[in-house]
């Protein structure tokens, strides 16, 4: 993103919503350096997956771990 990176986008999105009402944010990145995951989580992202994506890992770690929302 030319105007902002994913970390800043995540911070802005989470600032607009009340806890429990915001969209789930999962970083998908080719960066797999030490500290990248922590940096994403510190920017209020919910999870972090690296490329190349393994579909099973995406489903198990990023999607199935979502807490159920009350209806």
Buried (B, 14 or more C-beta within 10 A) or exposed (E): EEEEEBBEBBBEBBEEEEEEEBEEBBBEBEEEEEEBBEBBBEBBBBBBBBEEEEEEEBEEBBEEEEEEEEE
